[in-house]
């Protein structure tokens, strides 16, 4: 009983430290302890927190791990996974809301940071469209396709329809390479050209096509291929 009370006091002290100072001075395993505790009332999460960090090497890699991968660590159940994935999802929504309505040209680096955070650990290709208004402000970021990217999988009419529905003046195409490669494939080039031609028919500009691979990106515009 005394041990349980000590552990309860331990988490109370961690919460008080966080509310007072944020995460300043917290060790990574202490951060993980608090996340595991969010939805799991068990008294001691320190061993599980340390096991998770040992398995995934860093806090960022741990938060990016899939539920299936997290389950491979002894002591991790659905409640723990909820706590870990909730904070990741909240962070992504926060990052997205921070860039909405911002001028793309002045916030391009922030947008790329969000895209890398959102896409770098995906094990399937995702095709996204960033919608811009006439002042180059970001209207929205929309995932329009998930799967192996081929010329037959991405339909120009869907992108055109989306641009018209959202009254976009310009768009930026985005997709990831789960392999980490940044080099555009023949399909990537063909898709870019087809979408550019289709959008020109409705007076919508394609400003760029970004490929996300790991922590890096490739820009068709910067490479002079758009």
Secondary structure by P-SEA (a helix, b strand, c coil): caaaaaaaaaaaaaaaaaaccccccccaaaaaaaaaacccccccaaaaaaaaaaaaccaaaaaacccccccccccccaaaaaaaaaaaaaaaaaaaaaacccccccaaaaaaaaaaaacccccbbbbbbbbbcccccccccccccccccccccccaaaaaaaaaaacccbbbbbbbcccccccccaaaaaaaaaaaaaaaaacccccbbbbbcccccccccccccc
